[in-house]
Amino acid sequence: MTDYQGEFGQKFGFLDLDGNQVVGYERGYVGVNPETENMVVEIDYLIGEKIKEVLKKMEEL
């Protein structure tokens, strides 16, 4: 996904903006089940190191 305007990043807490400047950013992921509209957001999260936890959360959605 591309987020050129930073709207997604701001909405879910991945970007910290001060005016038009990025003053901080976090890594993480957002997972959504379109059928149930359940969502999980993990900030400051290294997916590769915790892939089993991520997959479990995705299955639970």
CHARMM internal coordinates of N, CA and C (Angstrom, degrees):
IC EDIT
DIST 1 N 1 CA 1.4318
DIST 1 CA 1 C 1.5210
ANGL 1 N 1 CA 1 C 109.05
DIST 1 C 2 N 1.3064
ANGL 1 CA 1 C 2 N 116.07
DIHE 1 N 1 CA 1 C 2 N 143.96
DIST 2 N 2 CA 1.4550
ANGL 1 C 2 N 2 CA 122.38
DIHE 1 CA 1 C 2 N 2 CA 177.45
DIST 2 CA 2 C 1.5163
ANGL 2 N 2 CA 2 C 109.21
DIHE 1 C 2 N 2 CA 2 C -111.13
DIST 2 C 3 N 1.3130
ANGL 2 CA 2 C 3 N 115.83
DIHE 2 N 2 CA 2 C 3 N 136.85
DIST 3 N 3 CA 1.4670
ANGL 2 C 3 N 3 CA 121.70
DIHE 2 CA 2 C 3 N 3 CA -177.70
DIST 3 CA 3 C 1.5295
ANGL 3 N 3 CA 3 C 108.95
DIHE 2 C 3 N 3 CA 3 C -131.81
DIST 3 C 4 N 1.3376
ANGL 3 CA 3 C 4 N 116.02
DIHE 3 N 3 CA 3 C 4 N 65.27
DIST 4 N 4 CA 1.4594
ANGL 3 C 4 N 4 CA 120.89
DIHE 3 CA 3 C 4 N 4 CA -175.62
DIST 4 CA 4 C 1.5212
ANGL 4 N 4 CA 4 C 113.28
DIHE 3 C 4 N 4 CA 4 C -59.04
DIST 4 C 5 N 1.3031
ANGL 4 CA 4 C 5 N 118.09
DIHE 4 N 4 CA 4 C 5 N -36.10
DIST 5 N 5 CA 1.4630
ANGL 4 C 5 N 5 CA 121.80
DIHE 4 CA 4 C 5 N 5 CA -177.58
DIST 5 CA 5 C 1.5255
ANGL 5 N 5 CA 5 C 112.82
DIHE 4 C 5 N 5 CA 5 C -86.30
DIST 5 C 6 N 1.3229
ANGL 5 CA 5 C 6 N 117.28
DIHE 5 N 5 CA 5 C 6 N -11.54
DIST 6 N 6 CA 1.4571
ANGL 5 C 6 N 6 CA 120.82
DIHE 5 CA 5 C 6 N 6 CA 178.90
DIST 6 CA 6 C 1.5185
ANGL 6 N 6 CA 6 C 114.50
DIHE 5 C 6 N 6 CA 6 C 77.99
DIST 6 C 7 N 1.3251
ANGL 6 CA 6 C 7 N 117.68
DIHE 6 N 6 CA 6 C 7 N 9.71
DIST 7 N 7 CA 1.4644
ANGL 6 C 7 N 7 CA 120.94
DIHE 6 CA 6 C 7 N 7 CA -178.09
DIST 7 CA 7 C 1.5274
ANGL 7 N 7 CA 7 C 111.64
DIHE 6 C 7 N 7 CA 7 C -64.43
DIST 7 C 8 N 1.3150
ANGL 7 CA 7 C 8 N 116.57
DIHE 7 N 7 CA 7 C 8 N -46.26
DIST 8 N 8 CA 1.4647
ANGL 7 C 8 N 8 CA 121.70
DIHE 7 CA 7 C 8 N 8 CA 179.19
DIST 8 CA 8 C 1.5267
ANGL 8 N 8 CA 8 C 109.86
DIHE 7 C 8 N 8 CA 8 C -62.46
DIST 8 C 9 N 1.3149
ANGL 8 CA 8 C 9 N 116.04
DIHE 8 N 8 CA 8 C 9 N -46.25
DIST 9 N 9 CA 1.4580
ANGL 8 C 9 N 9 CA 121.12
DIHE 8 CA 8 C 9 N 9 CA -179.77
DIST 9 CA 9 C 1.5152
ANGL 9 N 9 CA 9 C 113.03
DIHE 8 C 9 N 9 CA 9 C -60.24
DIST 9 C 10 N 1.3184
ANGL 9 CA 9 C 10 N 116.46
DIHE 9 N 9 CA 9 C 10 N -41.09
DIST 10 N 10 CA 1.4620
ANGL 9 C 10 N 10 CA 120.42
DIHE 9 CA 9 C 10 N 10 CA 178.02
DIST 10 CA 10 C 1.5215
ANGL 10 N 10 CA 10 C 111.47
DIHE 9 C 10 N 10 CA 10 C -68.62
DIST 10 C 11 N 1.3243
ANGL 10 CA 10 C 11 N 116.39
DIHE 10 N 10 CA 10 C 11 N -45.65
DIST 11 N 11 CA 1.4641
ANGL 10 C 11 N 11 CA 120.95
DIHE 10 CA 10 C 11 N 11 CA -176.30
DIST 11 CA 11 C 1.5268
ANGL 11 N 11 CA 11 C 112.13
DIHE 10 C 11 N 11 CA 11 C -58.80
DIST 11 C 12 N 1.3201
ANGL 11 CA 11 C 12 N 116.87
DIHE 11 N 11 CA 11 C 12 N -39.33
DIST 12 N 12 CA 1.4612
ANGL 11 C 12 N 12 CA 120.55
DIHE 11 CA 11 C 12 N 12 CA -174.34
DIST 12 CA 12 C 1.5288
ANGL 12 N 12 CA 12 C 113.87
DIHE 11 C 12 N 12 CA 12 C -102.88
DIST 12 C 13 N 1.3321
ANGL 12 CA 12 C 13 N 117.75
DIHE 12 N 12 CA 12 C 13 N 6.97
DIST 13 N 13 CA 1.4588
ANGL 12 C 13 N 13 CA 120.74
DIHE 12 CA 12 C 13 N 13 CA 173.30
DIST 13 CA 13 C 1.5120
ANGL 13 N 13 CA 13 C 116.42
DIHE 12 C 13 N 13 CA 13 C 86.29
DIST 13 C 14 N 1.3337
ANGL 13 CA 13 C 14 N 117.73
DIHE 13 N 13 CA 13 C 14 N 15.13
DIST 14 N 14 CA 1.4546
ANGL 13 C 14 N 14 CA 120.45
DIHE 13 CA 13 C 14 N 14 CA 178.77
DIST 14 CA 14 C 1.5242
ANGL 14 N 14 CA 14 C 112.21
DIHE 13 C 14 N 14 CA 14 C -84.68
DIST 14 C 15 N 1.3331
ANGL 14 CA 14 C 15 N 117.41
DIHE 14 N 14 CA 14 C 15 N -22.56
DIST 15 N 15 CA 1.4640
ANGL 14 C 15 N 15 CA 122.06
DIHE 14 CA 14 C 15 N 15 CA -179.05
DIST 15 CA 15 C 1.5126
ANGL 15 N 15 CA 15 C 110.60
DIHE 14 C 15 N 15 CA 15 C -121.41
DIST 15 C 16 N 1.3130
ANGL 15 CA 15 C 16 N 115.63
DIHE 15 N 15 CA 15 C 16 N 139.06
DIST 16 N 16 CA 1.4608
ANGL 15 C 16 N 16 CA 122.48
DIHE 15 CA 15 C 16 N 16 CA 172.89
DIST 16 CA 16 C 1.5233
ANGL 16 N 16 CA 16 C 106.00
DIHE 15 C 16 N 16 CA 16 C -115.20
DIST 16 C 17 N 1.3168
ANGL 16 CA 16 C 17 N 116.70
DIHE 16 N 16 CA 16 C 17 N 110.71
DIST 17 N 17 CA 1.4581
ANGL 16 C 17 N 17 CA 121.16
DIHE 16 CA 16 C 17 N 17 CA -176.27
DIST 17 CA 17 C 1.5159
ANGL 17 N 17 CA 17 C 111.10
DIHE 16 C 17 N 17 CA 17 C -107.96
DIST 17 C 18 N 1.3235
ANGL 17 CA 17 C 18 N 115.08
DIHE 17 N 17 CA 17 C 18 N 143.67
DIST 18 N 18 CA 1.4603
ANGL 17 C 18 N 18 CA 122.69
DIHE 17 CA 17 C 18 N 18 CA 172.95
DIST 18 CA 18 C 1.5182
ANGL 18 N 18 CA 18 C 105.67
DIHE 17 C 18 N 18 CA 18 C -124.59
DIST 18 C 19 N 1.3195
ANGL 18 CA 18 C 19 N 116.71
DIHE 18 N 18 CA 18 C 19 N 101.03
DIST 19 N 19 CA 1.4606
ANGL 18 C 19 N 19 CA 119.66
DIHE 18 CA 18 C 19 N 19 CA -172.68
DIST 19 CA 19 C 1.5085
ANGL 19 N 19 CA 19 C 108.87
DIHE 18 C 19 N 19 CA 19 C 68.85
DIST 19 C 20 N 1.3136
ANGL 19 CA 19 C 20 N 117.39
DIHE 19 N 19 CA 19 C 20 N -122.07
DIST 20 N 20 CA 1.4632
ANGL 19 C 20 N 20 CA 121.84
DIHE 19 CA 19 C 20 N 20 CA 179.49
DIST 20 CA 20 C 1.5234
ANGL 20 N 20 CA 20 C 112.20
DIHE 19 C 20 N 20 CA 20 C -104.92
DIST 20 C 21 N 1.3314
ANGL 20 CA 20 C 21 N 117.86
DIHE 20 N 20 CA 20 C 21 N 11.99
DIST 21 N 21 CA 1.4524
ANGL 20 C 21 N 21 CA 120.71
DIHE 20 CA 20 C 21 N 21 CA -178.54
DIST 21 CA 21 C 1.5270
ANGL 21 N 21 CA 21 C 111.07
DIHE 20 C 21 N 21 CA 21 C -110.06
DIST 21 C 22 N 1.3221
ANGL 21 CA 21 C 22 N 114.91
DIHE 21 N 21 CA 21 C 22 N 140.46
DIST 22 N 22 CA 1.4625
ANGL 21 C 22 N 22 CA 120.26
DIHE 21 CA 21 C 22 N 22 CA 173.95
DIST 22 CA 22 C 1.5253
ANGL 22 N 22 CA 22 C 107.03
DIHE 21 C 22 N 22 CA 22 C -81.76
DIST 22 C 23 N 1.3194
ANGL 22 CA 22 C 23 N 116.94
DIHE 22 N 22 CA 22 C 23 N 119.42
DIST 23 N 23 CA 1.4665
ANGL 22 C 23 N 23 CA 120.82
DIHE 22 CA 22 C 23 N 23 CA 179.25
DIST 23 CA 23 C 1.5267
ANGL 23 N 23 CA 23 C 111.86
DIHE 22 C 23 N 23 CA 23 C -104.80
DIST 23 C 24 N 1.3070
ANGL 23 CA 23 C 24 N 116.89
DIHE 23 N 23 CA 23 C 24 N -8.49
DIST 24 N 24 CA 1.4552
ANGL 23 C 24 N 24 CA 120.79
DIHE 23 CA 23 C 24 N 24 CA 177.49
DIST 24 CA 24 C 1.5128
ANGL 24 N 24 CA 24 C 110.38
DIHE 23 C 24 N 24 CA 24 C -170.56
DIST 24 C 25 N 1.3079
ANGL 24 CA 24 C 25 N 116.19
DIHE 24 N 24 CA 24 C 25 N 150.86
DIST 25 N 25 CA 1.4582
ANGL 24 C 25 N 25 CA 120.67
DIHE 24 CA 24 C 25 N 25 CA 175.72
DIST 25 CA 25 C 1.5157
ANGL 25 N 25 CA 25 C 109.07
DIHE 24 C 25 N 25 CA 25 C -146.99
DIST 25 C 26 N 1.2905
ANGL 25 CA 25 C 26 N 114.78
DIHE 25 N 25 CA 25 C 26 N 154.06
DIST 26 N 26 CA 1.4594
ANGL 25 C 26 N 26 CA 121.81
DIHE 25 CA 25 C 26 N 26 CA -179.20
DIST 26 CA 26 C 1.5206
ANGL 26 N 26 CA 26 C 109.26
DIHE 25 C 26 N 26 CA 26 C -125.87
DIST 26 C 27 N 1.2992
ANGL 26 CA 26 C 27 N 115.84
DIHE 26 N 26 CA 26 C 27 N 154.15
DIST 27 N 27 CA 1.4677
ANGL 26 C 27 N 27 CA 120.53
DIHE 26 CA 26 C 27 N 27 CA 173.71
DIST 27 CA 27 C 1.5191
ANGL 27 N 27 CA 27 C 107.68
DIHE 26 C 27 N 27 CA 27 C -96.81
DIST 27 C 28 N 1.2919
ANGL 27 CA 27 C 28 N 115.57
DIHE 27 N 27 CA 27 C 28 N 160.54
DIST 28 N 28 CA 1.4496
ANGL 27 C 28 N 28 CA 119.78
DIHE 27 CA 27 C 28 N 28 CA 179.69
DIST 28 CA 28 C 1.5138
ANGL 28 N 28 CA 28 C 110.66
DIHE 27 C 28 N 28 CA 28 C 161.21
DIST 28 C 29 N 1.3195
ANGL 28 CA 28 C 29 N 115.71
DIHE 28 N 28 CA 28 C 29 N -159.20
DIST 29 N 29 CA 1.4590
ANGL 28 C 29 N 29 CA 119.84
DIHE 28 CA 28 C 29 N 29 CA -179.90
DIST 29 CA 29 C 1.5153
ANGL 29 N 29 CA 29 C 110.75
DIHE 28 C 29 N 29 CA 29 C -153.75
DIST 29 C 30 N 1.3222
ANGL 29 CA 29 C 30 N 114.36
DIHE 29 N 29 CA 29 C 30 N 160.85
DIST 30 N 30 CA 1.4613
ANGL 29 C 30 N 30 CA 123.16
DIHE 29 CA 29 C 30 N 30 CA 172.85
DIST 30 CA 30 C 1.5153
ANGL 30 N 30 CA 30 C 106.19
DIHE 29 C 30 N 30 CA 30 C -126.50
DIST 30 C 31 N 1.3193
ANGL 30 CA 30 C 31 N 117.24
DIHE 30 N 30 CA 30 C 31 N 127.76
DIST 31 N 31 CA 1.4598
ANGL 30 C 31 N 31 CA 122.28
DIHE 30 CA 30 C 31 N 31 CA 176.03
DIST 31 CA 31 C 1.5143
ANGL 31 N 31 CA 31 C 109.62
DIHE 30 C 31 N 31 CA 31 C -119.34
DIST 31 C 32 N 1.3353
ANGL 31 CA 31 C 32 N 116.67
DIHE 31 N 31 CA 31 C 32 N 135.82
DIST 32 N 32 CA 1.4632
ANGL 31 C 32 N 32 CA 121.39
DIHE 31 CA 31 C 32 N 32 CA -177.49
DIST 32 CA 32 C 1.5196
ANGL 32 N 32 CA 32 C 109.54
DIHE 31 C 32 N 32 CA 32 C -134.81
DIST 32 C 33 N 1.3341
ANGL 32 CA 32 C 33 N 116.08
DIHE 32 N 32 CA 32 C 33 N 136.14
DIST 33 N 33 CA 1.4600
ANGL 32 C 33 N 33 CA 121.88
DIHE 32 CA 32 C 33 N 33 CA 170.97
DIST 33 CA 33 C 1.5235
ANGL 33 N 33 CA 33 C 106.62
DIHE 32 C 33 N 33 CA 33 C -98.08
DIST 33 C 34 N 1.3342
ANGL 33 CA 33 C 34 N 118.38
DIHE 33 N 33 CA 33 C 34 N 110.64
DIST 34 N 34 CA 1.4659
ANGL 33 C 34 N 34 CA 120.40
DIHE 33 CA 33 C 34 N 34 CA -176.03
DIST 34 CA 34 C 1.5271
ANGL 34 N 34 CA 34 C 114.02
DIHE 33 C 34 N 34 CA 34 C -65.57
DIST 34 C 35 N 1.3224
ANGL 34 CA 34 C 35 N 117.67
DIHE 34 N 34 CA 34 C 35 N -23.57
DIST 35 N 35 CA 1.4631
ANGL 34 C 35 N 35 CA 119.96
DIHE 34 CA 34 C 35 N 35 CA -179.55
DIST 35 CA 35 C 1.5242
ANGL 35 N 35 CA 35 C 111.98
DIHE 34 C 35 N 35 CA 35 C -75.53
DIST 35 C 36 N 1.3297
ANGL 35 CA 35 C 36 N 116.68
DIHE 35 N 35 CA 35 C 36 N -41.06
DIST 36 N 36 CA 1.4657
ANGL 35 C 36 N 36 CA 120.53
DIHE 35 CA 35 C 36 N 36 CA -177.44
DIST 36 CA 36 C 1.5252
ANGL 36 N 36 CA 36 C 112.65
DIHE 35 C 36 N 36 CA 36 C -101.56
DIST 36 C 37 N 1.3189
ANGL 36 CA 36 C 37 N 116.53
DIHE 36 N 36 CA 36 C 37 N -13.74
DIST 37 N 37 CA 1.4672
ANGL 36 C 37 N 37 CA 124.32
DIHE 36 CA 36 C 37 N 37 CA -175.52
DIST 37 CA 37 C 1.5258
ANGL 37 N 37 CA 37 C 112.45
DIHE 36 C 37 N 37 CA 37 C 64.20
DIST 37 C 38 N 1.3336
ANGL 37 CA 37 C 38 N 117.25
DIHE 37 N 37 CA 37 C 38 N 16.26
DIST 38 N 38 CA 1.4601
ANGL 37 C 38 N 38 CA 120.94
DIHE 37 CA 37 C 38 N 38 CA 173.30
DIST 38 CA 38 C 1.5210
ANGL 38 N 38 CA 38 C 108.73
DIHE 37 C 38 N 38 CA 38 C -71.83
DIST 38 C 39 N 1.3418
ANGL 38 CA 38 C 39 N 115.72
DIHE 38 N 38 CA 38 C 39 N 146.56
DIST 39 N 39 CA 1.4479
ANGL 38 C 39 N 39 CA 120.09
DIHE 38 CA 38 C 39 N 39 CA -175.78
DIST 39 CA 39 C 1.5246
ANGL 39 N 39 CA 39 C 110.37
DIHE 38 C 39 N 39 CA 39 C -140.82
DIST 39 C 40 N 1.3336
ANGL 39 CA 39 C 40 N 115.12
DIHE 39 N 39 CA 39 C 40 N 147.72
DIST 40 N 40 CA 1.4565
ANGL 39 C 40 N 40 CA 121.73
DIHE 39 CA 39 C 40 N 40 CA 172.39
DIST 40 CA 40 C 1.5268
ANGL 40 N 40 CA 40 C 107.15
DIHE 39 C 40 N 40 CA 40 C -128.50
DIST 40 C 41 N 1.3385
ANGL 40 CA 40 C 41 N 116.36
DIHE 40 N 40 CA 40 C 41 N 136.38
DIST 41 N 41 CA 1.4633
ANGL 40 C 41 N 41 CA 122.61
DIHE 40 CA 40 C 41 N 41 CA 176.98
DIST 41 CA 41 C 1.5219
ANGL 41 N 41 CA 41 C 107.19
DIHE 40 C 41 N 41 CA 41 C -126.71
DIST 41 C 42 N 1.3070
ANGL 41 CA 41 C 42 N 116.50
DIHE 41 N 41 CA 41 C 42 N 124.49
DIST 42 N 42 CA 1.4651
ANGL 41 C 42 N 42 CA 121.63
DIHE 41 CA 41 C 42 N 42 CA 177.36
DIST 42 CA 42 C 1.5241
ANGL 42 N 42 CA 42 C 107.59
DIHE 41 C 42 N 42 CA 42 C -121.71
DIST 42 C 43 N 1.3303
ANGL 42 CA 42 C 43 N 116.10
DIHE 42 N 42 CA 42 C 43 N 122.20
DIST 43 N 43 CA 1.4581
ANGL 42 C 43 N 43 CA 122.78
DIHE 42 CA 42 C 43 N 43 CA -179.52
DIST 43 CA 43 C 1.5278
ANGL 43 N 43 CA 43 C 108.86
DIHE 42 C 43 N 43 CA 43 C -105.65
DIST 43 C 44 N 1.3414
ANGL 43 CA 43 C 44 N 115.88
DIHE 43 N 43 CA 43 C 44 N 148.13
DIST 44 N 44 CA 1.4623
ANGL 43 C 44 N 44 CA 123.00
DIHE 43 CA 43 C 44 N 44 CA -179.27
DIST 44 CA 44 C 1.5246
ANGL 44 N 44 CA 44 C 109.73
DIHE 43 C 44 N 44 CA 44 C 53.93
DIST 44 C 45 N 1.3002
ANGL 44 CA 44 C 45 N 115.37
DIHE 44 N 44 CA 44 C 45 N 58.26
DIST 45 N 45 CA 1.4512
ANGL 44 C 45 N 45 CA 123.27
DIHE 44 CA 44 C 45 N 45 CA -169.87
DIST 45 CA 45 C 1.5175
ANGL 45 N 45 CA 45 C 109.00
DIHE 44 C 45 N 45 CA 45 C -134.77
DIST 45 C 46 N 1.3180
ANGL 45 CA 45 C 46 N 117.77
DIHE 45 N 45 CA 45 C 46 N 121.41
DIST 46 N 46 CA 1.4573
ANGL 45 C 46 N 46 CA 121.99
DIHE 45 CA 45 C 46 N 46 CA 176.34
DIST 46 CA 46 C 1.5212
ANGL 46 N 46 CA 46 C 108.77
DIHE 45 C 46 N 46 CA 46 C -90.17
DIST 46 C 47 N 1.3095
ANGL 46 CA 46 C 47 N 115.95
DIHE 46 N 46 CA 46 C 47 N 102.34
DIST 47 N 47 CA 1.4643
ANGL 46 C 47 N 47 CA 121.26
DIHE 46 CA 46 C 47 N 47 CA -174.35
DIST 47 CA 47 C 1.5199
ANGL 47 N 47 CA 47 C 111.84
DIHE 46 C 47 N 47 CA 47 C -59.24
DIST 47 C 48 N 1.3184
ANGL 47 CA 47 C 48 N 117.47
DIHE 47 N 47 CA 47 C 48 N -43.48
DIST 48 N 48 CA 1.4574
ANGL 47 C 48 N 48 CA 120.90
DIHE 47 CA 47 C 48 N 48 CA -177.09
DIST 48 CA 48 C 1.5155
ANGL 48 N 48 CA 48 C 113.32
DIHE 47 C 48 N 48 CA 48 C -59.19
DIST 48 C 49 N 1.3259
ANGL 48 CA 48 C 49 N 116.63
DIHE 48 N 48 CA 48 C 49 N -35.60
DIST 49 N 49 CA 1.4614
ANGL 48 C 49 N 49 CA 120.42
DIHE 48 CA 48 C 49 N 49 CA -179.11
DIST 49 CA 49 C 1.5234
ANGL 49 N 49 CA 49 C 112.43
DIHE 48 C 49 N 49 CA 49 C -77.43
DIST 49 C 50 N 1.3245
ANGL 49 CA 49 C 50 N 117.16
DIHE 49 N 49 CA 49 C 50 N -20.04
DIST 50 N 50 CA 1.4677
ANGL 49 C 50 N 50 CA 121.04
DIHE 49 CA 49 C 50 N 50 CA -175.55
DIST 50 CA 50 C 1.5257
ANGL 50 N 50 CA 50 C 111.30
DIHE 49 C 50 N 50 CA 50 C -127.58
DIST 50 C 51 N 1.3192
ANGL 50 CA 50 C 51 N 116.54
DIHE 50 N 50 CA 50 C 51 N 37.39
DIST 51 N 51 CA 1.4646
ANGL 50 C 51 N 51 CA 120.69
DIHE 50 CA 50 C 51 N 51 CA -173.28
DIST 51 CA 51 C 1.5264
ANGL 51 N 51 CA 51 C 112.42
DIHE 50 C 51 N 51 CA 51 C -59.68
DIST 51 C 52 N 1.3275
ANGL 51 CA 51 C 52 N 118.61
DIHE 51 N 51 CA 51 C 52 N -36.20
DIST 52 N 52 CA 1.4672
ANGL 51 C 52 N 52 CA 120.00
DIHE 51 CA 51 C 52 N 52 CA -179.98
DIST 52 CA 52 C 1.5227
ANGL 52 N 52 CA 52 C 111.21
DIHE 51 C 52 N 52 CA 52 C -65.68
DIST 52 C 53 N 1.3460
ANGL 52 CA 52 C 53 N 116.80
DIHE 52 N 52 CA 52 C 53 N -39.24
DIST 53 N 53 CA 1.4663
ANGL 52 C 53 N 53 CA 120.39
DIHE 52 CA 52 C 53 N 53 CA 177.23
DIST 53 CA 53 C 1.5275
ANGL 53 N 53 CA 53 C 110.95
DIHE 52 C 53 N 53 CA 53 C -65.60
DIST 53 C 54 N 1.3319
ANGL 53 CA 53 C 54 N 116.09
DIHE 53 N 53 CA 53 C 54 N -41.32
DIST 54 N 54 CA 1.4689
ANGL 53 C 54 N 54 CA 120.61
DIHE 53 CA 53 C 54 N 54 CA 179.59
DIST 54 CA 54 C 1.5200
ANGL 54 N 54 CA 54 C 110.23
DIHE 53 C 54 N 54 CA 54 C -62.35
DIST 54 C 55 N 1.3284
ANGL 54 CA 54 C 55 N 117.17
DIHE 54 N 54 CA 54 C 55 N -47.52
DIST 55 N 55 CA 1.4609
ANGL 54 C 55 N 55 CA 120.82
DIHE 54 CA 54 C 55 N 55 CA -179.78
DIST 55 CA 55 C 1.5254
ANGL 55 N 55 CA 55 C 111.38
DIHE 54 C 55 N 55 CA 55 C -61.43
DIST 55 C 56 N 1.3271
ANGL 55 CA 55 C 56 N 117.12
DIHE 55 N 55 CA 55 C 56 N -38.93
DIST 56 N 56 CA 1.4668
ANGL 55 C 56 N 56 CA 120.44
DIHE 55 CA 55 C 56 N 56 CA 178.39
DIST 56 CA 56 C 1.5278
ANGL 56 N 56 CA 56 C 110.50
DIHE 55 C 56 N 56 CA 56 C -63.63
DIST 56 C 57 N 1.3274
ANGL 56 CA 56 C 57 N 117.05
DIHE 56 N 56 CA 56 C 57 N -44.08
DIST 57 N 57 CA 1.4664
ANGL 56 C 57 N 57 CA 120.43
DIHE 56 CA 56 C 57 N 57 CA 179.02
DIST 57 CA 57 C 1.5238
ANGL 57 N 57 CA 57 C 111.10
DIHE 56 C 57 N 57 CA 57 C -63.51
DIST 57 C 58 N 1.3255
ANGL 57 CA 57 C 58 N 116.78
DIHE 57 N 57 CA 57 C 58 N -38.39
DIST 58 N 58 CA 1.4649
ANGL 57 C 58 N 58 CA 120.05
DIHE 57 CA 57 C 58 N 58 CA 178.80
DIST 58 CA 58 C 1.5267
ANGL 58 N 58 CA 58 C 110.80
DIHE 57 C 58 N 58 CA 58 C -64.99
DIST 58 C 59 N 1.3225
ANGL 58 CA 58 C 59 N 117.04
DIHE 58 N 58 CA 58 C 59 N -39.77
DIST 59 N 59 CA 1.4627
ANGL 58 C 59 N 59 CA 120.64
DIHE 58 CA 58 C 59 N 59 CA 178.23
DIST 59 CA 59 C 1.5223
ANGL 59 N 59 CA 59 C 111.26
DIHE 58 C 59 N 59 CA 59 C -65.31
DIST 59 C 60 N 1.3371
ANGL 59 CA 59 C 60 N 117.09
DIHE 59 N 59 CA 59 C 60 N -34.40
DIST 60 N 60 CA 1.4630
ANGL 59 C 60 N 60 CA 121.41
DIHE 59 CA 59 C 60 N 60 CA -178.72
DIST 60 CA 60 C 1.5265
ANGL 60 N 60 CA 60 C 112.90
DIHE 59 C 60 N 60 CA 60 C -73.14
DIST 60 C 61 N 1.3252
ANGL 60 CA 60 C 61 N 116.93
DIHE 60 N 60 CA 60 C 61 N -20.16
DIST 61 N 61 CA 1.4646
ANGL 60 C 61 N 61 CA 119.20
DIHE 60 CA 60 C 61 N 61 CA 179.03
DIST 61 CA 61 C 1.5050
ANGL 61 N 61 CA 61 C 109.62
DIHE 60 C 61 N 61 CA 61 C -66.25
END
COOR INIT
IC SEED 1 N 1 CA 1 C
IC BUILD
